[in-house]
Each structure stands twice: as structure tokens, then as C-alpha cells.
């Protein structure tokens, strides 16, 4: 799918959905800190939230790997 290989769309998703809400800290960053602290009290909703806000970054990592492993710029 062409949309999954479009840098502009992926970066836009990372900056909006991936980091929203921005204040007091990006939501995904708060969830990662929570998980790093042992994930005590996390519910299914919180885990879904991690996946939802983290998905744009997974797409970005995938796109970087695809571009780096593609031979001869094809």
C-alpha cells in the first residue's frame, strides 16, 4: 500500500497521534514510563492506548527498515 510508504503521512501521524495529547507530557511517553515502572495498575484500556499511540512509530521504524534494505533504490 502506497500510504504505508509515504514519509509525510507517517511523520504526520507520529507528530499528531503518536504524541497527543502534548501537555503535560506526550501520552505515549507517560505510558512507557508507567510500563518501565512495572505497569502496576494498568488495565486493558491502558495497553490498548500504548498500541494505539505507538502504532505510528512502529510504521516509521518499518519504513526506515524497508528503505535501508531496499536494493539499488528500487
Buried (B, 14 or more C-beta within 10 A) or exposed (E): EEEEEEEEBBBEBBEEBBBEEEEEEBBBEBBBEBBEEEEEEBEEEEEEBBEBBBBBBEBBEEBEEEEEEEEEEE
